[in-house]
Amino acid sequence: MKINKLTSFTRSGSSMRILTKISLITLTCAMLSGCDVLKRVPKNQSLLTHASIVVDGQKEKSEEVNAMLTQKPNSKLFSKFPLRLHLYNSARPNRDSIFSAWRYSDPKRAARLRKIYSNKQLDRIEDWALSFNNWLKTIGEPPSVFNPSASERSKENLRAFYFKKGWFDVEVTESIDSLDVQKIGVNYKVTKNKPYIIDSLFQNISSPVIEKLYSENTSESKVKSGETFNENNFIAERERLTGLFRNKGIYHFSSDYISFKFDTIGTGQKVNTILNIEDRIIRNEDSVSRAKFRPYKIKKVQIFTDSNADNRGKTPTDSIKYRGFVFYSYGPMKYRPQALAKAIFIKPDSLFSDNDRSSTYRYINELQTFKYPNIEYQPTR
């Protein structure tokens, strides 16, 4: 029975603490609600109280679209009360000078304080007051003062957002609501109009090996005729092709070789697309030339099991051949080649592959035997 009473008492105490916190928060909100939200807004400027986006007659609530707004109103508790703005406003702009003036301006007050507190205690009180004031500024929000330039940037962001998704003729306008003295609301109206559709897809690929790989894998393309234009699909296609080529032996390939050209002149809301893949650039000391891409195969795989700065430039003293790999060490071999070989996906006579390299890194790290594994390729002509 004693345990039950203690449990009941503990629960009651816990409930009381929760109620106390709720009451404190409610009291704080009630006290702050009487504060002036315009307290820190300059007289010749206005507080932005709301910003809305209406797309084709419907209010847009998605975070992705609303993130395009450069300037937003202050956050609100329960969508009603700007708590963080009130906290910021309750902080004093020059708390240090105000406290010092209060402490020293009146000789009689200063004398009374010295009788009650030591100078060290007064300094601590001042430090606490300054810290609390700074805390209010930190957790609070400064007033969102309306900025016409920021509003223009928001409109441009919205235009760019929908343009990249195929609405090339999108229109964005704004209207200002003067709600009260020094209070403003901004409404953005977006009219998307008709989207542009991917029509013809052309390729301009110089290297035969690249053209062959591309033709064999068109079914996986992220860009398809008949779909609405979307810039993200072209970014994804660029990444797909780069990964495809680099996992099929094209060691020197990078995404910089891929570009797209678009033609919408006289097409009637349709987009003709040209995929360009250039030949490889070879930079010499005094010249730049072009060459066709070609696949690279792994000739041999060498594993230096104890490579570090101390062994740099030295000749390995021990080596073991196992399943096409050659394991080296600068002293007696400490590791079993049979175990290490299972973690190596880069095989002799296989095509160069980024995936094989990534898998090898991952499995070697999972062994938790080597601190900083490093894989280097040495291309041969």
Phi and psi in degrees as a GROMACS rama.xvg file:
@    title "Ramachandran Plot"
@    xaxis  label "Phi"
@    yaxis  label "Psi"
@TYPE xy
-63.3264  -38.949  LYS-2
-64.761  -41.6663  ILE-3
-62.8513  -40.6354  ASN-4
-65.0976  -40.7071  LYS-5
-64.7317  -42.0981  LEU-6
-62.3476  -43.2381  THR-7
-63.2083  -42.0154  SER-8
-63.9523  -41.955  PHE-9
-62.9029  -43.4652  THR-10
-62.4932  -40.1989  ARG-11
-64.3156  -41.3649  SER-12
-62.3994  -40.6395  GLY-13
-63.1977  -42.8092  SER-14
-62.3409  -39.6857  SER-15
-63.2675  -40.5851  MET-16
-64.9205  -39.4806  ARG-17
-64.2952  -43.8796  ILE-18
-62.7387  -37.8183  LEU-19
-62.4375  -43.8746  THR-20
-64.2829  -43.5229  LYS-21
-61.1097  -42.7208  ILE-22
-63.1691  -40.5192  SER-23
-64.2046  -43.5631  LEU-24
-63.7873  -43.1629  ILE-25
-62.2119  -42.8874  THR-26
-64.3266  -41.9422  LEU-27
-61.9316  -45.2293  THR-28
-62.4217  -40.1182  CYS-29
-64.6946  -40.3297  ALA-30
-67.5651  -41.7798  MET-31
-71.7933  -27.4083  LEU-32
-62.8883  -21.7742  SER-33
-83.396  -6.93724  GLY-34
-76.6504  155.433  CYS-35
-85.937  120.164  ASP-36
-67.3318  -18.9903  VAL-37
-91.6696  8.5537  LEU-38
-55.3423  -38.991  LYS-39
-108.249  15.616  ARG-40
-94.2453  123.804  VAL-41
-56.2976  148.293  PRO-42
-59.5049  -33.0553  LYS-43
-93.0286  12.5555  ASN-44
-128.123  173.511  GLN-45
-129.583  150.331  SER-46
-85.2473  130.294  LEU-47
-80.3627  111.521  LEU-48
-96.6885  -26.1217  THR-49
-157.68  154.387  HIS-50
-142.169  125.181  ALA-51
-125.789  153.314  SER-52
-123.302  124.946  ILE-53
-116.802  120.021  VAL-54
-112.508  116.519  VAL-55
50.2794  42.8107  ASP-56
85.957  -4.14495  GLY-57
-114.493  134.89  GLN-58
-67.0153  129.093  LYS-59
-92.4644  121.78  GLU-60
-112.254  -6.2895  LYS-61
-65.548  142.518  SER-62
-64.183  -34.8588  GLU-63
-60.4865  -44.0241  GLU-64
-75.7471  -43.8086  VAL-65
-65.9929  -21.2896  ASN-66
-67.4491  -14.2062  ALA-67
-72.8348  -16.5392  MET-68
-75.4987  123.06  LEU-69
-70.9043  -34.5593  THR-70
-124.851  132.083  GLN-71
-126.607  157.549  LYS-72
-65.7976  166.51  PRO-73
-64.0991  145.963  ASN-74
-64.372  152.757  SER-75
-130.308  139.699  LYS-76
-77.4653  126.312  LEU-77
57.3909  29.0617  PHE-78
62.4613  15.0163  SER-79
-127.154  -46.695  LYS-80
-107.228  118.111  PHE-81
-78.1499  71.3971  PRO-82
-58.3696  -47.5411  LEU-83
-67.0503  -31.2841  ARG-84
-66.2179  -42.2538  LEU-85
-64.3794  -38.4246  HIS-86
-62.7747  -42.9641  LEU-87
-63.3639  -44.0634  TYR-88
-64.9239  -28.154  ASN-89
-74.2029  -15.1435  SER-90
-76.9104  145.609  ALA-91
-86.2307  135.051  ARG-92
-61.1472  -39.3866  PRO-93
-125.772  63.9569  ASN-94
-63.4052  -35.4305  ARG-95
-65.7334  -45.5214  ASP-96
-69.9176  -34.2503  SER-97
-65.7858  -44.0508  ILE-98
-65.387  -42.0362  PHE-99
-63.1098  -40.4164  SER-100
-63.8335  -42.1668  ALA-101
-64.8462  -36.061  TRP-102
-74.7336  -36.6448  ARG-103
-113.201  -15.4442  TYR-104
-67.0521  -34.6926  SER-105
-104.786  110.31  ASP-106
-57.3912  -38.0979  PRO-107
-66.5548  -42.243  LYS-108
-63.5071  -42.619  ARG-109
-60.0657  -39.4146  ALA-110
-66.8824  -42.1685  ALA-111
-62.3657  -41.8456  ARG-112
-63.728  -38.2484  LEU-113
-67.5405  -29.2485  ARG-114
-71.4349  -32.1196  LYS-115
-89.4924  -41.9341  ILE-116
-122.424  152.508  TYR-117
-81.3599  164.578  SER-118
-59.958  -35.6946  ASN-119
-65.2594  -39.3615  LYS-120
-67.8951  -39.4489  GLN-121
-64.5253  -37.9113  LEU-122
-63.8573  -38.6325  ASP-123
-67.3062  -39.484  ARG-124
-61.6665  -42.6165  ILE-125
-63.4853  -42.7807  GLU-126
-61.6163  -41.2419  ASP-127
-63.7776  -43.325  TRP-128
-61.9006  -42.0899  ALA-129
-67.0875  -41.8444  LEU-130
-63.1944  -42.7991  SER-131
-64.4501  -39.152  PHE-132
-64.4053  -43.3203  ASN-133
-65.8656  -34.9099  ASN-134
-63.3691  -41.6341  TRP-135
-60.6141  -40.6506  LEU-136
-67.307  -37.2006  LYS-137
-69.2473  -47.1111  THR-138
-82.8859  -16.4427  ILE-139
-83.501  176.878  GLY-140
-121.992  129.643  GLU-141
-64.6281  153.749  PRO-142
-60.9443  138.81  PRO-143
-82.5561  89.7466  SER-144
-78.3495  128.616  VAL-145
-59.6704  131.623  PHE-146
-126.007  111.055  ASN-147
-57.3505  -35.9222  PRO-148
-65.3747  -39.9231  SER-149
-65.1655  -35.2485  ALA-150
-65.3901  -39.054  SER-151
-64.5555  -40.4714  GLU-152
-64.8142  -36.3019  ARG-153
-62.248  -41.9305  SER-154
-62.9814  -43.3472  LYS-155
-64.3104  -38.1524  GLU-156
-62.5871  -41.7247  ASN-157
-66.2959  -41.7804  LEU-158
-59.509  -47.321  ARG-159
-63.8273  -38.6859  ALA-160
-59.5869  -49.7305  PHE-161
-77.6194  -29.7326  TYR-162
-60.9936  -43.966  PHE-163
-65.5953  -18.5559  LYS-164
-99.309  11.9853  LYS-165
104.445  -5.25195  GLY-166
-92.3911  79.1985  TRP-167
-69.8383  -23.7896  PHE-168
-100.421  23.1012  ASP-169
-61.6799  143.289  VAL-170
-120.423  134.659  GLU-171
-129.791  124.759  VAL-172
-127.297  165.407  THR-173
-132.583  151.743  GLU-174
-132.569  143.958  SER-175
-106.369  128.989  ILE-176
-102.366  116.194  ASP-177
-87.7081  94.8621  SER-178
-77.8264  -36.9812  LEU-179
-162.988  -177.632  ASP-180
-62.3217  121.79  VAL-181
62.3281  26.6351  GLN-182
-129.6  132.08  LYS-183
-135.636  143.735  ILE-184
-120.987  146.591  GLY-185
-121.576  131.139  VAL-186
-117.229  124.131  ASN-187
-103.549  126.527  TYR-188
-109.625  122.705  LYS-189
-114.014  124.291  VAL-190
-114.352  108.88  THR-191
-74.2789  -33.8365  LYS-192
64.0811  -165.865  ASN-193
-77.4714  132.989  LYS-194
-76.9554  157.193  PRO-195
-92.5425  140.229  TYR-196
-111.813  140.537  ILE-197
-67.1781  126.191  ILE-198
-108.03  -99.6905  ASP-199
-83.503  143.059  SER-200
-119.421  118.443  LEU-201
-117.018  155.883  PHE-202
-126.121  141.693  GLN-203
-129.952  88.4458  ASN-204
-120.375  122.01  ILE-205
-84.962  -40.7806  SER-206
-81.0469  124.246  SER-207
-57.209  -40.0372  PRO-208
-65.9387  -35.2725  VAL-209
-69.9276  -42.7964  ILE-210
-61.7045  -39.7667  GLU-211
-65.9536  -46.191  LYS-212
-62.421  -40.6199  LEU-213
-62.8242  -47.1007  TYR-214
-63.3349  -33.8289  SER-215
-76.3107  -10.7135  GLU-216
-129.619  25.3682  ASN-217
-67.9968  -23.288  THR-218
-65.2247  -21.3049  SER-219
-91.6611  4.12419  GLU-220
-60.351  142.014  SER-221
-85.8562  -10.8118  LYS-222
-112.329  120.04  VAL-223
-129.392  140.387  LYS-224
-63.2784  138.721  SER-225
95.895  -12.1596  GLY-226
-92.5427  157.055  GLU-227
-65.5828  138.072  THR-228
-58.6533  134.952  PHE-229
-148.538  117.492  ASN-230
-57.8606  -33.8992  GLU-231
-61.3755  -32.3072  ASN-232
-67.2235  -34.9364  ASN-233
-73.2859  -34.551  PHE-234
-64.5489  -43.1314  ILE-235
-65.6517  -37.4827  ALA-236
-66.798  -38.8154  GLU-237
-61.9883  -43.4971  ARG-238
-66.3321  -39.3162  GLU-239
-62.755  -46.8703  ARG-240
-66.1185  -39.8789  LEU-241
-61.3245  -45.4979  THR-242
-64.4807  -40.7905  GLY-243
-58.8844  -50.8095  LEU-244
-67.114  -41.0955  PHE-245
-73.949  -15.9944  ARG-246
-97.1043  2.67657  ASN-247
-117.096  26.8444  LYS-248
94.7132  -3.27588  GLY-249
-84.193  81.4384  ILE-250
-60.5422  -40.3538  TYR-251
-85.7913  4.22313  HIS-252
-81.0126  145.422  PHE-253
-144.741  164.898  SER-254
-64.8854  -18.8391  SER-255
-63.1832  -20.3316  ASP-256
-79.7027  -8.99213  TYR-257
-103.675  132.983  ILE-258
-146.732  159.382  SER-259
-124.459  142.216  PHE-260
-119.831  141.212  LYS-261
-122.664  141.344  PHE-262
-129.084  120.897  ASP-263
-123.936  8.12959  THR-264
-72.9248  119.387  ILE-265
64.6488  25.9668  GLY-266
-101.399  -10.7094  THR-267
67.3694  64.3306  GLY-268
59.2413  31.4601  GLN-269
-122.491  153.118  LYS-270
-121.356  118.337  VAL-271
-91.1576  131.374  ASN-272
-119.335  136.999  THR-273
-119.918  122.748  ILE-274
-92.2058  121.17  LEU-275
-109.365  128.13  ASN-276
-127.498  110.984  ILE-277
-78.655  164.644  GLU-278
-73.0884  164.299  ASP-279
-66.2057  139.589  ARG-280
-94.5309  129.057  ILE-281
-115.784  117.772  ILE-282
-101.575  119.839  ARG-283
-102.225  -177.993  ASN-284
-61.0487  -40.2716  GLU-285
-128.309  15.2042  ASP-286
-157.715  165.146  SER-287
-130.279  131.9  VAL-288
-132.16  169.624  SER-289
-115.897  150.665  ARG-290
-149.132  152.373  ALA-291
-68.7117  142.126  LYS-292
-68.2767  147.657  PHE-293
-142.344  152.346  ARG-294
-76.5738  147.628  PRO-295
-113.002  137.568  TYR-296
-108.022  153.325  LYS-297
-77.7675  119.145  ILE-298
-82.0701  -50.4619  LYS-299
-150.272  155.277  LYS-300
-122.636  119.918  VAL-301
-115.237  132.639  GLN-302
-117.772  117.205  ILE-303
-99.4344  106.634  PHE-304
-75.412  -21.0641  THR-305
-133.307  45.617  ASP-306
-75.6513  126.569  SER-307
-156.88  -179.693  ASN-308
-62.3771  -34.5323  ALA-309
-67.1466  -29.6191  ASP-310
-95.4445  0.722723  ASN-311
-62.1702  129.561  ARG-312
87.9486  -9.49078  GLY-313
-87.2319  162.672  LYS-314
-98.6092  129.041  THR-315
-57.827  146.238  PRO-316
-105.506  -10.3211  THR-317
-141.711  145.201  ASP-318
-150.621  149.245  SER-319
-138.237  133.333  ILE-320
-97.7437  133.273  LYS-321
-153.21  118.49  TYR-322
51.1668  43.4651  ARG-323
86.6686  -11.0501  GLY-324
-92.9529  153.563  PHE-325
-121.722  118.533  VAL-326
-99.7499  130.277  PHE-327
-118.339  153.583  TYR-328
-149.26  155.751  SER-329
-98.5169  55.8915  TYR-330
148.436  -170.766  GLY-331
-57.5611  136.362  PRO-332
-63.6608  124.473  MET-333
-96.1896  -12.89  LYS-334
-120.725  151.092  TYR-335
-84.436  116.575  ARG-336
-55.6672  -33.51  PRO-337
-59.965  -37.9468  GLN-338
-75.8718  -42.4792  ALA-339
-67.6685  -37.0257  LEU-340
-60.325  -29.9861  ALA-341
-66.744  -21.8143  LYS-342
-94.644  -0.0527573  ALA-343
-108.571  116.176  ILE-344
-99.9046  -5.72755  PHE-345
-86.7713  107.384  ILE-346
-106.873  144.948  LYS-347
-58.5758  139.562  PRO-348
74.1014  8.148  ASP-349
-96.3235  159.181  SER-350
-70.3151  146.26  LEU-351
-56.2207  138.353  PHE-352
-150.404  126.892  SER-353
-62.9395  -35.8389  ASP-354
-63.5359  -39.8424  ASN-355
-64.075  -38.668  ASP-356
-65.5098  -45.9075  ARG-357
-61.8019  -42.1387  SER-358
-64.5316  -39.1628  SER-359
-64.3745  -45.0614  THR-360
-57.5815  -47.3578  TYR-361
-62.4308  -46.3486  ARG-362
-70.8605  -35.8146  TYR-363
-65.9272  -40.9179  ILE-364
-64.4768  -33.988  ASN-365
-68.8658  -19.7799  GLU-366
-68.6889  -24.3262  LEU-367
54.9837  38.0743  GLN-368
-110.914  -34.2245  THR-369
-113.169  134.367  PHE-370
-71.6923  -55.4067  LYS-371
-128.042  74.6131  TYR-372
-65.2214  142.785  PRO-373
-138.152  134.226  ASN-374
-114.885  123.974  ILE-375
-120.949  139.79  GLU-376
-110.42  141.448  TYR-377
-123.332  94.7409  GLN-378
-63.8974  142.94  PRO-379
-116.346  153.808  THR-380
